Amino acid sequence: MTKRNKKKVVDDRWEKKEQKGRTVSDKKAENYTASPVQAKNDKQKEFLRALSTHQVVVFLAPAGVGKSYLTMCELSDKLKTGKTDKILLSRPAVGMGNTIGLLKGDLRDKYEPYLLPLVDVLRTRYGTGFYENCLGNGTIEMLPLEYVRGRNISDTAIVDEFQNCTPDEAYTMITRVAEGGQLILIGDPTQNDLRGKNALQWLPEFLDKNPLLQEHIAIIEADSDDIVRGGLCKMMVKAKERSLR
């Protein structure tokens, strides 16, 4: 199946609005994608570069480095321009145990609260309408980790809070990646809610023992010096680091 021509879809949408008498800015109609995200430090540059060279990209960083922001800006742009047909959003539901059955409603009602750090970036970048349309037509899908076995990742998948995944869950996710697919794993090693070894601790060790995999899997590690969020965030992270020494 050929990829959809996203530019034609968007152009047709603006044309229909004009036919109905709605005023459409030429600038908005022509420049329907946001400006490319710009890296603010070397670690962000390394991450963005890895997104174009590796099938699996792991970004380990404390709060405020821009993991969710960079990831969703890049991938929503690719979705807009047809460079990817679909984005799968996932995150371990550790905060409520390993189930999403405690919240009322359908899958979206149960799972979307876990994905808001990713969803909020997309909404800010392209609007709630774009997000709702993507959910409706299936180009964005919420994928709880407990349902990932047997799936085929031939487009793009993101797992947020990867530090709360187990090694077995990480192994399962990576083995889902098909030819042409990409998996992005982002997490903060300092905010681990699991007992025992987690995925962020396991994967680097596994790659060291299996160096041939490094051609396909990139791991970028940032620290508190790479924080780009406001000064308070950086002060808090560094204060916590000092308290743990």
C-alpha positions in Angstrom: 0.0 0.0 0.0 1.4 3.4 -1.0 1.8 6.2 1.6 -1.0 8.8 1.6 -0.1 12.1 0.1 -0.6 14.2 3.2 0.0 17.5 1.4 -2.9 16.8 -1.1 -5.2 15.8 1.8 -4.5 19.1 3.6 -4.7 21.2 0.4 -8.1 19.6 -0.4 -9.3 20.4 3.1 -8.4 24.1 2.8 -10.0 24.2 -0.7 -13.3 22.9 0.8 -13.2 25.6 3.5 -12.8 28.3 0.9 -15.7 26.9 -1.2 -17.9 27.2 1.9 -17.0 30.9 2.2 -14.5 30.6 5.1 -11.6 32.9 4.9 -8.3 31.1 4.6 -5.0 32.8 5.1 -2.6 32.1 2.1 0.2 31.7 4.6 -1.7 29.2 6.7 -2.9 27.2 3.6 0.6 27.0 2.1 2.7 26.5 5.2 0.6 23.9 7.0 3.6 22.4 8.8 5.3 24.0 11.7 8.9 25.2 11.6 11.4 22.3 12.2 12.3 22.0 15.8 15.8 23.3 16.6 18.2 21.5 19.0 19.4 23.6 21.9 22.4 21.6 22.9 24.7 18.8 21.7 22.6 16.0 23.3 19.5 17.2 21.5 21.4 17.3 18.3 22.6 13.8 18.9 19.0 12.6 19.5 17.6 14.3 16.4 20.4 12.9 14.3 19.8 9.3 15.6 16.1 9.6 14.7 17.2 9.7 11.0 19.8 6.9 11.2 18.5 4.2 13.6 15.5 1.9 13.8 15.5 2.0 17.6 16.4 5.2 19.5 16.7 5.4 23.3 16.9 8.8 25.0 17.7 8.7 28.7 17.5 12.1 30.3 16.3 13.8 33.5 13.3 16.1 33.5 13.6 19.2 31.4 15.9 18.0 28.6 13.1 17.9 26.0 12.5 14.2 25.5 8.8 14.4 24.9 8.9 17.7 23.1 11.6 16.8 20.6 10.1 13.4 19.9 6.5 14.6 19.3 7.6 17.6 17.2 9.6 15.5 14.9 7.1 12.7 14.5 4.0 15.0 14.2 5.9 16.8 11.4 6.6 13.4 9.7 2.9 12.5 10.0 1.9 15.8 8.5 4.1 15.5 5.5 3.5 11.8 4.8 7.0 10.6 5.8 5.2 8.2 8.2 1.7 6.9 8.0 1.0 6.2 11.6 2.2 6.9 15.2 1.7 4.4 18.0 1.7 6.0 21.5 2.6 3.8 24.5 3.6 4.1 28.1 3.6 1.6 31.0 0.6 2.0 33.3 2.7 1.6 36.4 1.0 4.4 38.3 -2.1 2.2 38.7 -0.5 -1.2 38.8 -0.1 -3.0 35.5 -3.7 -2.5 34.3 -5.8 0.3 32.9 -9.1 -1.2 34.0 -9.6 1.1 37.0 -10.7 4.1 35.1 -14.2 4.3 33.6 -14.8 4.5 29.9 -13.3 3.1 26.8 -9.6 2.6 26.0 -9.1 6.3 25.3 -10.6 7.3 28.6 -8.5 4.8 30.5 -5.2 5.3 28.7 -5.0 8.9 27.5 -4.2 10.3 30.9 -0.9 8.4 30.8 0.0 9.8 27.4 -0.8 13.5 28.0 2.9 14.6 28.1 3.1 13.4 24.4 -0.4 14.5 23.4 0.0 18.0 24.8 3.0 18.6 22.6 1.1 17.5 19.5 -2.0 19.6 20.4 0.2 22.6 20.9 2.0 22.1 17.6 -0.9 21.3 15.3 -4.1 21.9 17.3 -6.7 19.7 19.0 -8.5 19.3 15.7 -5.6 17.6 14.0 -5.1 15.3 17.0 -8.8 14.3 17.0 -8.8 13.7 13.3 -5.7 11.5 13.6 -7.4 9.4 16.3 -10.5 9.1 14.2 -8.7 7.9 11.1 -6.3 5.7 12.9 -3.1 7.6 12.0 -2.5 8.0 15.8 -3.2 5.0 18.0 -2.9 4.4 21.7 -1.2 1.1 22.4 -1.0 -0.2 26.0 2.0 -2.3 26.5 -0.1 -5.3 27.6 -1.5 -5.4 24.0 1.8 -5.1 22.1 2.5 -8.8 21.6 1.7 -10.0 18.1 1.7 -6.4 16.8 3.9 -5.4 13.8 5.5 -1.9 14.1 6.0 -1.0 10.4 5.6 2.8 11.0 6.6 4.6 14.2 6.0 3.8 17.9 6.9 5.8 21.0 7.2 4.5 24.5 7.3 7.2 27.2 8.5 6.5 30.8 10.6 3.7 29.5 12.4 3.4 32.9 9.1 1.9 34.2 9.3 -1.0 31.6 10.7 -4.3 32.6 13.5 -5.9 30.5 11.0 -8.4 29.2 8.7 -5.6 28.0 11.6 -3.8 26.3 12.6 -7.0 24.6 9.0 -7.5 23.4 8.8 -4.0 22.0 12.0 -4.1 20.1 11.2 -7.5 18.5 8.0 -5.9 17.2 9.9 -3.5 14.9 9.5 -4.5 11.2 11.5 -3.4 8.2 10.9 0.3 7.7 9.5 0.7 11.3 11.0 2.8 14.1 10.7 2.6 17.8 11.6 5.5 20.1 12.1 4.9 23.8 12.3 7.8 26.2 12.7 7.9 29.9 14.2 9.4 33.0 16.6 7.0 35.0 16.0 9.0 38.2 12.2 8.5 38.2 12.0 4.7 38.4 8.9 3.2 40.1 9.8 -0.5 39.5 11.5 -2.8 41.9 14.5 -4.7 40.5 16.2 -4.1 37.2 14.3 -1.9 34.7 14.6 -1.6 30.9 16.9 1.4 31.0 19.4 -0.5 33.2 19.1 -3.7 31.1 19.3 -2.4 27.5 22.7 -0.7 27.6 24.2 -3.9 29.2 22.5 -6.0 26.6 24.0 -3.9 23.8 27.5 -4.1 25.3 27.2 -7.9 25.1 25.8 -7.9 21.6 27.7 -5.1 19.7 26.2 -6.0 16.3 22.9 -4.6 17.5 24.4 -1.1 17.9 24.1 -0.6 14.2 20.3 -0.6 14.7 19.9 0.7 18.3 21.2 4.1 19.4 21.3 5.1 23.1 21.7 8.8 23.9 22.3 9.7 27.6 21.9 13.2 28.9 22.3 14.7 32.4 21.3 17.7 34.4 23.7 19.9 32.5 21.6 19.4 29.4 18.3 20.6 30.9 16.7 23.4 28.8 13.5 23.9 30.8 13.4 26.9 33.2 16.0 27.4 35.9 13.9 26.0 38.7 13.8 22.6 37.1 17.6 22.5 36.7 18.1 23.6 40.3 15.8 20.9 41.6 17.4 18.1 39.6 20.9 19.2 40.6 19.8 19.5 44.3 18.4 16.0 44.2 21.6 14.7 42.6 23.6 16.3 45.4 21.3 14.7 48.0 21.9 11.2 46.6 25.8 11.4 46.7 
